[in-house]
Amino acid sequence: MQDSAHLLRTRRFLPIFVTQFLGAFNDNLFRTSMVMLVIYGIYRDAEQEATFSAIAGGLFIAPFFLLSALSGQLADAHDKALIVRIVKNAEILIMLAGAAGLILHSIPLLLLALFAMGIHSTFFGPIKYAILPQHLERDEVLGGTGLIEAGTYIAILGGTILGGILVLQRPDGSYHAEWAALAVILVAAIGRFAGGFVPAALPAHDKEIPGFPARGMDWHILRASITLVKATMHIPRLFLAIMAISFFWAMGAVLAAQFPPLVKNALGADQTVATLFLATFSVGVAIGSIAVNRLLKGKVGAQYAPASALLMGLFVLDLYRRIKGWPAAEVELRDLSAFLALPNAWMIVLDLLGVAIAGGMFVVPLYAFLTTTVPKAETARTIAANNIVNSGLMVAATLILTAAVQAGVTVADSLLIVALASLVAAWLGWKLHLACD
């Protein structure tokens, strides 16, 4: 079995791992601080809160849909390490604006910074996966992808917890986020320092895929996106892998958007419970990411994808069943200890953990598949095409969620959307497994 832990001791992997870790940490530190501040400190209406969460998710995702074609072209045409440094410089500037929004309680400024962080992540996204086949051996790519994914979700855990902790309540009942503002700037600066150690990853010169767009830059956003997606999706194995990943992220977008309003309005709990939910989900994906590498013994494959997707759906259904019959809060929102003292509270946490573990087992081999079945010179654009389709379905999912909330569907009932989508993901995973045999 391929031991991936040794990669953490090498310069060909550790700097990109740390840079990605800190980027994900800061994304979630900022987003969690923003959501907690808005949900608990600014808005006082359940519909407004659910709508804000959905809009915030859509704004973060939109740049992936609009700009991924450009980011993929840039990453395949230039030194990926240089792009990492440029992107991390931009993160510092974005977090200065985000910090101002947290201090001033300015929703427009917060949303602007969130949108800018979406752009930042769009240009960094193809690199974190596409750089691995250049720096790692083929039998190390699955392990490296698993470590990246596990590290990302551990970072999400850390950023989520810290973001929840640093939004503080004053004696008069109002909330403030000055410490969170300082933290996002500091983490961005450390991330830029780590990015300086990523080894050069110059453009590869492998044989091009027939039908794939010629290397170079097409600055026309719409044309470049359509060309890239059409060229990638006509290859059956890539089509199945990308669609399966996209359904996973669409399900994740619905869950993540609804965690804070779900906790507050369906479970009658405060921000400490919302933080626990987000943290549990992060830990679960990290566990699943490492576990699937052990099961596959370093060999890229999709044989566990159908069962993993079905398990996700079953855990979501059980979560829905438990939340629908949950007792309402009597007067004040329950804190963490009061929530966990209720019957079946731990079963809700275990359901979330199960969803996340199954999700990690589902998605990690699919990313490794994308980066190892195309020439190295095409990996960034393949990931970019994947990001376009992912973000399109995620935006569609958040729009459907927003419309459903406006039509009177409760946040608990929205879990049924995720359960249904898991059936489609399982079918796609099965088709991919058959295509890989």
C-alpha positions as a LaTeX table, in Angstrom:
\begin{tabular}{lrrr}
\hline
Residue & $x$ (\AA) & $y$ (\AA) & $z$ (\AA) \\
\hline
Met1 & 0.00 & 0.00 & 0.00 \\
Gln2 & 1.33 & 3.43 & $-0.94$ \\
Asp3 & 2.25 & 5.41 & 2.18 \\
Ser4 & 1.40 & 9.02 & 1.44 \\
Ala5 & 2.68 & 10.46 & 4.74 \\
His6 & 6.24 & 10.63 & 3.39 \\
Leu7 & 5.10 & 13.36 & 0.98 \\
Leu8 & 4.76 & 15.75 & 3.91 \\
Arg9 & 8.53 & 15.59 & 4.32 \\
Thr10 & 9.33 & 16.65 & 0.76 \\
Arg11 & 9.56 & 20.09 & $-0.78$ \\
Arg12 & 7.82 & 18.84 & $-3.92$ \\
Phe13 & 4.60 & 18.48 & $-1.85$ \\
Leu14 & 4.78 & 20.20 & 1.55 \\
Pro15 & 4.77 & 23.87 & 0.39 \\
Ile16 & 1.74 & 23.45 & $-1.89$ \\
Phe17 & 0.01 & 21.47 & 0.87 \\
Val18 & 0.64 & 24.21 & 3.44 \\
Thr19 & $-0.35$ & 26.96 & 1.00 \\
Gln20 & $-3.60$ & 25.19 & 0.16 \\
Phe21 & $-4.21$ & 24.45 & 3.85 \\
Leu22 & $-3.85$ & 28.10 & 4.84 \\
Gly23 & $-5.96$ & 29.28 & 1.90 \\
Ala24 & $-8.81$ & 26.95 & 2.85 \\
Phe25 & $-8.39$ & 27.91 & 6.50 \\
Asn26 & $-8.70$ & 31.59 & 5.67 \\
Asp27 & $-11.64$ & 31.09 & 3.30 \\
Asn28 & $-13.58$ & 29.44 & 6.09 \\
Leu29 & $-12.35$ & 31.71 & 8.85 \\
Phe30 & $-13.69$ & 34.67 & 6.88 \\
Arg31 & $-16.89$ & 33.02 & 5.64 \\
Thr32 & $-17.80$ & 31.58 & 9.03 \\
Ser33 & $-17.12$ & 34.89 & 10.78 \\
Met34 & $-19.20$ & 36.68 & 8.17 \\
Val35 & $-22.13$ & 34.25 & 8.33 \\
Met36 & $-22.16$ & 34.11 & 12.15 \\
Leu37 & $-22.00$ & 37.90 & 12.36 \\
Val38 & $-24.84$ & 38.36 & 9.87 \\
Ile39 & $-27.08$ & 35.51 & 11.08 \\
Tyr40 & $-26.71$ & 36.16 & 14.78 \\
Gly41 & $-25.72$ & 39.83 & 14.93 \\
Ile42 & $-27.46$ & 41.64 & 12.07 \\
Tyr43 & $-30.54$ & 39.81 & 10.76 \\
Arg44 & $-33.50$ & 38.77 & 12.90 \\
Asp45 & $-35.66$ & 36.99 & 10.31 \\
Ala46 & $-35.49$ & 33.30 & 9.31 \\
Glu47 & $-36.27$ & 33.92 & 5.63 \\
Gln48 & $-33.69$ & 36.72 & 5.38 \\
Glu49 & $-31.08$ & 34.50 & 7.02 \\
Ala50 & $-31.68$ & 31.53 & 4.72 \\
Thr51 & $-31.70$ & 33.82 & 1.67 \\
Phe52 & $-28.46$ & 35.51 & 2.73 \\
Ser53 & $-26.72$ & 32.14 & 3.20 \\
Ala54 & $-27.80$ & 31.02 & $-0.26$ \\
Ile55 & $-26.78$ & 34.32 & $-1.91$ \\
Ala56 & $-23.39$ & 34.26 & $-0.17$ \\
Gly57 & $-22.81$ & 30.72 & $-1.41$ \\
Gly58 & $-23.77$ & 31.70 & $-4.95$ \\
Leu59 & $-21.47$ & 34.74 & $-4.96$ \\
Phe60 & $-18.50$ & 32.62 & $-3.87$ \\
Ile61 & $-19.23$ & 29.98 & $-6.51$ \\
Ala62 & $-19.99$ & 32.30 & $-9.47$ \\
Pro63 & $-16.33$ & 33.12 & $-10.32$ \\
Phe64 & $-15.61$ & 29.40 & $-10.76$ \\
Phe65 & $-18.27$ & 29.34 & $-13.46$ \\
Leu66 & $-17.16$ & 32.57 & $-15.14$ \\
Leu67 & $-13.37$ & 32.48 & $-14.90$ \\
Ser68 & $-12.24$ & 28.84 & $-14.66$ \\
Ala69 & $-11.43$ & 28.64 & $-18.37$ \\
Leu70 & $-9.00$ & 31.54 & $-18.03$ \\
Ser71 & $-7.47$ & 30.10 & $-14.86$ \\
Gly72 & $-6.92$ & 26.72 & $-16.50$ \\
Gln73 & $-5.29$ & 28.26 & $-19.56$ \\
Leu74 & $-3.00$ & 30.39 & $-17.41$ \\
Ala75 & $-1.96$ & 27.45 & $-15.24$ \\
Asp76 & $-1.11$ & 25.23 & $-18.23$ \\
Ala77 & 0.73 & 28.03 & $-20.06$ \\
His78 & 2.83 & 29.46 & $-17.21$ \\
Asp79 & 4.83 & 28.44 & $-14.17$ \\
Lys80 & 2.21 & 27.31 & $-11.66$ \\
Ala81 & 4.41 & 28.34 & $-8.73$ \\
Leu82 & 4.52 & 31.93 & $-10.03$ \\
Ile83 & 0.72 & 32.01 & $-10.27$ \\
Val84 & 0.50 & 30.73 & $-6.68$ \\
Arg85 & 2.55 & 33.72 & $-5.47$ \\
Ile86 & 0.48 & 36.23 & $-7.44$ \\
Val87 & $-2.76$ & 34.76 & $-6.13$ \\
Lys88 & $-1.52$ & 34.82 & $-2.53$ \\
Asn89 & $-0.54$ & 38.48 & $-2.90$ \\
Ala90 & $-4.10$ & 39.19 & $-4.00$ \\
Glu91 & $-5.46$ & 37.34 & $-0.97$ \\
Ile92 & $-3.82$ & 39.84 & 1.39 \\
Leu93 & $-5.54$ & 42.76 & $-0.37$ \\
Ile94 & $-8.90$ & 40.97 & $-0.40$ \\
Met95 & $-8.70$ & 40.20 & 3.30 \\
Leu96 & $-7.99$ & 43.84 & 4.09 \\
Ala97 & $-11.37$ & 44.66 & 2.51 \\
Gly98 & $-13.01$ & 41.69 & 4.24 \\
Ala99 & $-11.61$ & 42.77 & 7.59 \\
Ala100 & $-13.09$ & 46.23 & 7.09 \\
Gly101 & $-16.47$ & 44.65 & 6.38 \\
Leu102 & $-16.31$ & 42.62 & 9.59 \\
Ile103 & $-15.42$ & 45.65 & 11.68 \\
Leu104 & $-17.98$ & 47.98 & 10.08 \\
His105 & $-20.78$ & 45.35 & 9.87 \\
Ser106 & $-21.05$ & 46.24 & 6.18 \\
Ile107 & $-22.94$ & 43.51 & 4.30 \\
Pro108 & $-22.05$ & 44.94 & 0.83 \\
Leu109 & $-18.34$ & 45.03 & 1.73 \\
Leu110 & $-18.50$ & 41.52 & 3.17 \\
Leu111 & $-20.17$ & 40.17 & 0.04 \\
Leu112 & $-17.69$ & 41.99 & $-2.19$ \\
Ala113 & $-14.77$ & 40.41 & $-0.32$ \\
Leu114 & $-16.47$ & 37.03 & $-0.52$ \\
Phe115 & $-16.87$ & 37.38 & $-4.29$ \\
Ala116 & $-13.21$ & 38.39 & $-4.57$ \\
Met117 & $-12.18$ & 35.34 & $-2.55$ \\
Gly118 & $-14.17$ & 33.27 & $-5.02$ \\
Ile119 & $-12.03$ & 34.77 & $-7.81$ \\
His120 & $-8.90$ & 34.04 & $-5.76$ \\
Ser121 & $-9.95$ & 30.40 & $-5.32$ \\
Thr122 & $-10.85$ & 30.09 & $-8.99$ \\
Phe123 & $-7.29$ & 30.88 & $-10.06$ \\
Phe124 & $-5.72$ & 28.75 & $-7.34$ \\
Gly125 & $-8.10$ & 25.79 & $-7.78$ \\
Pro126 & $-6.66$ & 24.18 & $-10.94$ \\
Ile127 & $-3.13$ & 24.49 & $-9.59$ \\
Lys128 & $-3.57$ & 22.58 & $-6.34$ \\
Tyr129 & $-4.51$ & 19.42 & $-8.29$ \\
Ala130 & $-2.70$ & 19.97 & $-11.60$ \\
Ile131 & 0.66 & 20.54 & $-9.93$ \\
Leu132 & 0.63 & 17.11 & $-8.28$ \\
Pro133 & 1.27 & 15.00 & $-11.42$ \\
Gln134 & 4.24 & 17.26 & $-12.20$ \\
His135 & 5.87 & 16.90 & $-8.78$ \\
Leu136 & 4.74 & 13.40 & $-7.74$ \\
Glu137 & 5.15 & 9.91 & $-9.14$ \\
Arg138 & 2.06 & 8.32 & $-10.65$ \\
Asp139 & 1.54 & 5.97 & $-7.69$ \\
Glu140 & 1.80 & 8.96 & $-5.32$ \\
Val141 & $-0.92$ & 11.07 & $-6.95$ \\
Leu142 & $-3.91$ & 9.40 & $-5.24$ \\
Gly143 & $-2.18$ & 9.67 & $-1.86$ \\
Gly144 & $-1.21$ & 13.28 & $-2.53$ \\
Thr145 & $-4.75$ & 14.12 & $-3.66$ \\
Gly146 & $-6.12$ & 12.49 & $-0.53$ \\
Leu147 & $-3.75$ & 14.50 & 1.66 \\
Ile148 & $-4.71$ & 17.73 & $-0.12$ \\
Glu149 & $-8.39$ & 16.96 & 0.33 \\
Ala150 & $-7.96$ & 15.85 & 3.96 \\
Gly151 & $-5.81$ & 18.88 & 4.73 \\
Thr152 & $-8.37$ & 21.13 & 3.09 \\
Tyr153 & $-11.14$ & 19.85 & 5.33 \\
Ile154 & $-9.00$ & 19.94 & 8.45 \\
Ala155 & $-8.31$ & 23.56 & 7.49 \\
Ile156 & $-12.05$ & 24.07 & 7.05 \\
Leu157 & $-12.48$ & 22.64 & 10.54 \\
Gly158 & $-9.90$ & 25.00 & 12.02 \\
Gly159 & $-11.17$ & 28.04 & 10.14 \\
Thr160 & $-14.77$ & 27.20 & 10.98 \\
Ile161 & $-14.09$ & 26.80 & 14.69 \\
Leu162 & $-11.96$ & 29.92 & 14.90 \\
Gly163 & $-14.46$ & 31.91 & 12.83 \\
Gly164 & $-17.23$ & 30.91 & 15.22 \\
Ile165 & $-15.16$ & 31.65 & 18.30 \\
Leu166 & $-13.95$ & 35.06 & 17.14 \\
Val167 & $-17.46$ & 36.46 & 16.60 \\
Leu168 & $-18.12$ & 37.63 & 20.14 \\
Gln169 & $-21.23$ & 38.82 & 21.93 \\
Arg170 & $-21.09$ & 42.03 & 23.94 \\
Pro171 & $-22.94$ & 42.45 & 27.27 \\
Asp172 & $-25.65$ & 44.44 & 25.48 \\
Gly173 & $-26.39$ & 41.47 & 23.18 \\
Ser174 & $-24.72$ & 42.87 & 20.03 \\
Tyr175 & $-21.96$ & 41.00 & 18.18 \\
His176 & $-18.51$ & 42.12 & 17.02 \\
Ala177 & $-15.73$ & 40.54 & 14.93 \\
Glu178 & $-12.60$ & 42.67 & 15.39 \\
Trp179 & $-10.42$ & 39.67 & 16.30 \\
Ala180 & $-11.67$ & 37.78 & 13.24 \\
Ala181 & $-10.70$ & 40.77 & 11.08 \\
Leu182 & $-7.14$ & 40.69 & 12.42 \\
Ala183 & $-6.91$ & 36.91 & 12.00 \\
Val184 & $-7.86$ & 36.83 & 8.29 \\
Ile185 & $-5.14$ & 39.35 & 7.45 \\
Leu186 & $-2.52$ & 37.44 & 9.45 \\
Val187 & $-3.36$ & 34.07 & 7.88 \\
Ala188 & $-3.24$ & 35.58 & 4.37 \\
Ala189 & 0.27 & 36.90 & 5.06 \\
Ile190 & 1.49 & 33.52 & 6.34 \\
Gly191 & $-0.03$ & 31.83 & 3.29 \\
Arg192 & 1.94 & 34.12 & 1.00 \\
Phe193 & 5.13 & 33.19 & 2.86 \\
Ala194 & 4.44 & 29.46 & 2.41 \\
Gly195 & 3.63 & 29.97 & $-1.28$ \\
Gly196 & 7.12 & 31.32 & $-1.82$ \\
Phe197 & 8.55 & 27.82 & $-1.28$ \\
Val198 & 6.48 & 26.01 & $-3.93$ \\
Pro199 & 8.96 & 24.58 & $-6.49$ \\
Ala200 & 8.72 & 25.72 & $-10.09$ \\
Ala201 & 6.15 & 23.85 & $-12.19$ \\
Leu202 & 6.83 & 24.97 & $-15.75$ \\
Pro203 & 4.41 & 24.19 & $-18.60$ \\
Ala204 & 4.59 & 20.55 & $-19.66$ \\
His205 & 4.99 & 19.56 & $-23.29$ \\
Asp206 & 3.10 & 16.30 & $-23.51$ \\
Lys207 & 1.17 & 15.25 & $-26.59$ \\
Glu208 & $-2.14$ & 17.09 & $-26.75$ \\
Ile209 & $-5.51$ & 15.32 & $-26.53$ \\
Pro210 & $-7.25$ & 15.14 & $-29.94$ \\
Gly211 & $-10.11$ & 17.63 & $-29.98$ \\
Phe212 & $-8.80$ & 19.50 & $-26.94$ \\
Pro213 & $-8.36$ & 23.27 & $-27.49$ \\
Ala214 & $-4.86$ & 24.27 & $-28.57$ \\
Arg215 & $-2.61$ & 25.59 & $-25.84$ \\
Gly216 & $-2.49$ & 29.34 & $-25.48$ \\
Met217 & $-4.80$ & 32.04 & $-24.19$ \\
Asp218 & $-8.31$ & 32.82 & $-25.32$ \\
Trp219 & $-9.38$ & 35.87 & $-23.31$ \\
His220 & $-12.99$ & 35.71 & $-24.46$ \\
Ile221 & $-14.55$ & 34.33 & $-21.26$ \\
Leu222 & $-17.71$ & 32.82 & $-22.74$ \\
Arg223 & $-16.07$ & 31.34 & $-25.83$ \\
Ala224 & $-13.15$ & 29.93 & $-23.85$ \\
Ser225 & $-15.48$ & 28.33 & $-21.30$ \\
Ile226 & $-17.73$ & 26.74 & $-23.94$ \\
Thr227 & $-14.75$ & 25.48 & $-25.95$ \\
Leu228 & $-13.05$ & 23.99 & $-22.91$ \\
Val229 & $-16.14$ & 22.27 & $-21.54$ \\
Lys230 & $-17.19$ & 20.87 & $-24.93$ \\
Ala231 & $-13.70$ & 19.55 & $-25.60$ \\
Thr232 & $-13.45$ & 17.89 & $-22.19$ \\
Met233 & $-16.98$ & 16.56 & $-21.83$ \\
His234 & $-17.00$ & 14.71 & $-25.15$ \\
Ile235 & $-14.52$ & 12.23 & $-23.64$ \\
Pro236 & $-16.83$ & 9.69 & $-21.90$ \\
Arg237 & $-14.64$ & 8.90 & $-18.87$ \\
Leu238 & $-14.00$ & 12.60 & $-18.17$ \\
Phe239 & $-17.69$ & 13.41 & $-18.65$ \\
Leu240 & $-18.71$ & 10.81 & $-16.06$ \\
Ala241 & $-16.03$ & 11.84 & $-13.56$ \\
Ile242 & $-16.84$ & 15.55 & $-13.86$ \\
Met243 & $-20.59$ & 15.03 & $-13.60$ \\
Ala244 & $-20.16$ & 12.80 & $-10.53$ \\
Ile245 & $-17.93$ & 15.39 & $-8.84$ \\
Ser246 & $-20.38$ & 18.13 & $-9.78$ \\
Phe247 & $-23.31$ & 16.37 & $-8.13$ \\
Phe248 & $-21.19$ & 15.93 & $-5.00$ \\
Trp249 & $-20.41$ & 19.65 & $-4.83$ \\
Ala250 & $-24.02$ & 20.60 & $-5.60$ \\
Met251 & $-25.11$ & 18.50 & $-2.62$ \\
Gly252 & $-22.37$ & 20.06 & $-0.51$ \\
Ala253 & $-23.44$ & 23.57 & $-1.54$ \\
Val254 & $-27.00$ & 22.96 & $-0.32$ \\
Leu255 & $-25.79$ & 21.49 & 2.97 \\
Ala256 & $-23.21$ & 24.19 & 3.66 \\
Ala257 & $-25.59$ & 27.03 & 2.80 \\
Gln258 & $-28.22$ & 25.69 & 5.17 \\
Phe259 & $-26.15$ & 24.71 & 8.21 \\
Pro260 & $-26.41$ & 28.03 & 10.13 \\
Pro261 & $-30.14$ & 28.68 & 9.44 \\
Leu262 & $-30.88$ & 24.97 & 9.92 \\
Val263 & $-29.26$ & 25.02 & 13.35 \\
Lys264 & $-30.94$ & 28.24 & 14.42 \\
Asn265 & $-34.43$ & 27.79 & 13.01 \\
Ala266 & $-34.96$ & 24.01 & 12.84 \\
Leu267 & $-32.96$ & 22.95 & 15.91 \\
Gly268 & $-33.31$ & 26.11 & 17.99 \\
Ala269 & $-29.57$ & 26.27 & 18.71 \\
Asp270 & $-26.95$ & 29.01 & 18.74 \\
Gln271 & $-23.75$ & 29.57 & 16.76 \\
Thr272 & $-21.72$ & 27.09 & 18.84 \\
Val273 & $-23.88$ & 24.26 & 17.48 \\
Ala274 & $-23.58$ & 25.65 & 13.92 \\
Thr275 & $-19.80$ & 25.59 & 14.36 \\
Leu276 & $-19.99$ & 21.99 & 15.60 \\
Phe277 & $-21.95$ & 20.98 & 12.50 \\
Leu278 & $-19.50$ & 22.60 & 10.10 \\
Ala279 & $-16.55$ & 21.13 & 12.02 \\
Thr280 & $-18.08$ & 17.65 & 12.04 \\
Phe281 & $-18.57$ & 17.78 & 8.29 \\
Ser282 & $-14.95$ & 18.85 & 7.80 \\
Val283 & $-13.55$ & 16.07 & 9.98 \\
Gly284 & $-15.70$ & 13.50 & 8.20 \\
Val285 & $-14.48$ & 14.43 & 4.72 \\
Ala286 & $-10.88$ & 14.32 & 5.96 \\
Ile287 & $-11.42$ & 10.82 & 7.37 \\
Gly288 & $-13.03$ & 9.64 & 4.15 \\
Ser289 & $-10.22$ & 11.15 & 2.06 \\
Ile290 & $-7.55$ & 9.17 & 3.93 \\
Ala291 & $-9.62$ & 5.98 & 4.24 \\
Val292 & $-10.30$ & 5.63 & 0.53 \\
Asn293 & $-6.56$ & 5.78 & $-0.28$ \\
Arg294 & $-6.02$ & 2.88 & 2.10 \\
Leu295 & $-8.87$ & 0.91 & 0.54 \\
Leu296 & $-7.62$ & 1.53 & $-2.98$ \\
Lys297 & $-3.95$ & 0.94 & $-1.97$ \\
Gly298 & $-2.79$ & 3.90 & $-4.03$ \\
Lys299 & $-4.48$ & 2.70 & $-7.24$ \\
Val300 & $-6.86$ & 5.19 & $-8.84$ \\
Gly301 & $-10.34$ & 3.73 & $-9.35$ \\
Ala302 & $-14.07$ & 4.42 & $-8.93$ \\
Gln303 & $-15.23$ & 1.09 & $-7.50$ \\
Tyr304 & $-16.24$ & 2.60 & $-4.16$ \\
Ala305 & $-18.05$ & 5.61 & $-5.65$ \\
Pro306 & $-21.58$ & 4.12 & $-6.02$ \\
Ala307 & $-21.72$ & 2.73 & $-2.47$ \\
Ser308 & $-20.28$ & 5.95 & $-1.04$ \\
Ala309 & $-22.92$ & 8.08 & $-2.77$ \\
Leu310 & $-25.73$ & 5.82 & $-1.58$ \\
Leu311 & $-24.41$ & 5.97 & 1.98 \\
Met312 & $-24.43$ & 9.77 & 1.75 \\
Gly313 & $-28.09$ & 9.68 & 0.75 \\
Leu314 & $-29.05$ & 7.29 & 3.55 \\
Phe315 & $-27.34$ & 9.40 & 6.20 \\
Val316 & $-29.03$ & 12.55 & 4.83 \\
Leu317 & $-32.43$ & 10.85 & 4.99 \\
Asp318 & $-31.84$ & 9.85 & 8.60 \\
Leu319 & $-30.73$ & 13.40 & 9.37 \\
Tyr320 & $-33.96$ & 14.71 & 7.81 \\
Arg321 & $-36.04$ & 12.23 & 9.81 \\
Arg322 & $-34.52$ & 13.33 & 13.09 \\
Ile323 & $-34.65$ & 17.08 & 12.41 \\
Lys324 & $-38.32$ & 17.02 & 11.33 \\
Gly325 & $-39.41$ & 15.89 & 14.79 \\
Trp326 & $-37.04$ & 18.12 & 16.74 \\
Pro327 & $-38.49$ & 20.03 & 19.73 \\
Ala328 & $-38.55$ & 23.81 & 19.35 \\
Ala329 & $-36.50$ & 26.01 & 21.68 \\
Glu330 & $-38.60$ & 27.33 & 24.55 \\
Val331 & $-37.23$ & 30.87 & 24.99 \\
Glu332 & $-33.54$ & 31.26 & 24.16 \\
Leu333 & $-31.45$ & 29.43 & 21.60 \\
Arg334 & $-29.76$ & 26.33 & 23.02 \\
Asp335 & $-26.00$ & 26.43 & 23.47 \\
Leu336 & $-23.78$ & 23.45 & 22.69 \\
Ser337 & $-24.14$ & 21.73 & 26.06 \\
Ala338 & $-27.94$ & 22.17 & 26.09 \\
Phe339 & $-28.21$ & 20.82 & 22.54 \\
Leu340 & $-26.05$ & 17.76 & 23.20 \\
Ala341 & $-28.07$ & 17.00 & 26.34 \\
Leu342 & $-31.21$ & 16.44 & 24.24 \\
Pro343 & $-32.17$ & 12.89 & 23.19 \\
Asn344 & $-30.76$ & 11.90 & 19.78 \\
Ala345 & $-28.56$ & 15.02 & 19.51 \\
Trp346 & $-25.50$ & 12.83 & 19.11 \\
Met347 & $-27.28$ & 10.83 & 16.41 \\
Ile348 & $-27.65$ & 14.03 & 14.38 \\
Val349 & $-23.91$ & 14.65 & 14.76 \\
Leu350 & $-23.17$ & 11.04 & 13.73 \\
Asp351 & $-25.43$ & 11.41 & 10.69 \\
Leu352 & $-23.46$ & 14.47 & 9.60 \\
Leu353 & $-20.20$ & 12.61 & 10.17 \\
Gly354 & $-21.46$ & 9.71 & 8.08 \\
Val355 & $-22.49$ & 12.00 & 5.22 \\
Ala356 & $-19.05$ & 13.59 & 5.23 \\
Ile357 & $-17.00$ & 10.37 & 5.45 \\
Ala358 & $-18.95$ & 8.88 & 2.55 \\
Gly359 & $-18.48$ & 12.16 & 0.64 \\
Gly360 & $-14.71$ & 12.10 & 1.08 \\
Met361 & $-14.56$ & 8.48 & $-0.09$ \\
Phe362 & $-16.65$ & 9.41 & $-3.11$ \\
Val363 & $-14.85$ & 12.49 & $-4.40$ \\
Val364 & $-11.12$ & 11.97 & $-3.77$ \\
Pro365 & $-10.55$ & 9.12 & $-6.27$ \\
Leu366 & $-12.48$ & 11.10 & $-8.88$ \\
Tyr367 & $-10.10$ & 14.06 & $-8.61$ \\
Ala368 & $-7.12$ & 11.71 & $-8.80$ \\
Phe369 & $-8.72$ & 10.13 & $-11.87$ \\
Leu370 & $-9.02$ & 13.52 & $-13.60$ \\
Thr371 & $-5.35$ & 14.40 & $-13.04$ \\
Thr372 & $-3.87$ & 11.03 & $-14.03$ \\
Thr373 & $-5.86$ & 10.14 & $-17.15$ \\
Val374 & $-4.91$ & 13.21 & $-19.21$ \\
Pro375 & $-1.47$ & 14.47 & $-20.31$ \\
Lys376 & 0.29 & 16.64 & $-17.73$ \\
Ala377 & 0.11 & 19.60 & $-20.09$ \\
Glu378 & $-3.70$ & 19.42 & $-19.97$ \\
Thr379 & $-4.32$ & 18.79 & $-16.26$ \\
Ala380 & $-5.02$ & 22.39 & $-15.21$ \\
Arg381 & $-7.50$ & 22.90 & $-18.03$ \\
Thr382 & $-9.18$ & 19.58 & $-17.26$ \\
Ile383 & $-9.59$ & 20.67 & $-13.64$ \\
Ala384 & $-10.79$ & 24.06 & $-14.88$ \\
Ala385 & $-13.44$ & 22.41 & $-17.07$ \\
Asn386 & $-14.46$ & 20.37 & $-14.05$ \\
Asn387 & $-14.70$ & 23.57 & $-11.98$ \\
Ile388 & $-16.94$ & 25.22 & $-14.58$ \\
Val389 & $-19.39$ & 22.32 & $-14.55$ \\
Asn390 & $-19.12$ & 21.99 & $-10.74$ \\
Ser391 & $-19.85$ & 25.64 & $-10.20$ \\
Gly392 & $-22.68$ & 25.64 & $-12.72$ \\
Leu393 & $-24.47$ & 22.88 & $-10.84$ \\
Met394 & $-23.64$ & 24.49 & $-7.48$ \\
Val395 & $-25.08$ & 27.83 & $-8.60$ \\
Ala396 & $-28.12$ & 26.01 & $-9.95$ \\
Ala397 & $-28.49$ & 24.20 & $-6.62$ \\
Thr398 & $-28.29$ & 27.44 & $-4.63$ \\
Leu399 & $-30.82$ & 29.10 & $-6.97$ \\
Ile400 & $-33.18$ & 26.16 & $-6.55$ \\
Leu401 & $-32.64$ & 26.35 & $-2.79$ \\
Thr402 & $-33.31$ & 30.10 & $-2.72$ \\
Ala403 & $-36.50$ & 29.68 & $-4.79$ \\
Ala404 & $-37.63$ & 26.81 & $-2.57$ \\
Val405 & $-37.10$ & 28.89 & 0.58 \\
Gln406 & $-39.04$ & 31.79 & $-0.94$ \\
Ala407 & $-41.84$ & 29.36 & $-1.84$ \\
Gly408 & $-42.10$ & 28.25 & 1.79 \\
Val409 & $-39.97$ & 25.09 & 1.81 \\
Thr410 & $-38.28$ & 24.74 & 5.20 \\
Val411 & $-34.54$ & 24.32 & 5.59 \\
Ala412 & $-35.16$ & 20.81 & 6.94 \\
Asp413 & $-37.15$ & 19.84 & 3.85 \\
Ser414 & $-34.28$ & 21.03 & 1.64 \\
Leu415 & $-32.31$ & 18.00 & 2.85 \\
Leu416 & $-34.53$ & 15.86 & 0.61 \\
Ile417 & $-32.97$ & 17.60 & $-2.41$ \\
Val418 & $-29.56$ & 16.33 & $-1.29$ \\
Ala419 & $-30.86$ & 12.79 & $-0.76$ \\
Leu420 & $-32.32$ & 12.66 & $-4.26$ \\
Ala421 & $-29.13$ & 14.03 & $-5.82$ \\
Ser422 & $-27.12$ & 11.26 & $-4.14$ \\
Leu423 & $-28.97$ & 8.69 & $-6.27$ \\
Val424 & $-27.80$ & 10.45 & $-9.43$ \\
Ala425 & $-24.24$ & 10.64 & $-8.07$ \\
Ala426 & $-24.30$ & 6.89 & $-7.32$ \\
Trp427 & $-25.47$ & 6.10 & $-10.86$ \\
Leu428 & $-22.73$ & 8.29 & $-12.36$ \\
Gly429 & $-20.12$ & 6.65 & $-10.10$ \\
Trp430 & $-21.27$ & 3.21 & $-11.26$ \\
Lys431 & $-21.07$ & 4.21 & $-14.92$ \\
Leu432 & $-17.55$ & 5.59 & $-14.38$ \\
His433 & $-16.45$ & 2.38 & $-12.66$ \\
Leu434 & $-17.68$ & 0.37 & $-15.64$ \\
Ala435 & $-15.91$ & 2.75 & $-18.05$ \\
Cys436 & $-12.62$ & 2.37 & $-16.16$ \\
Asp437 & $-12.65$ & $-1.45$ & $-16.29$ \\
\hline
\end{tabular}
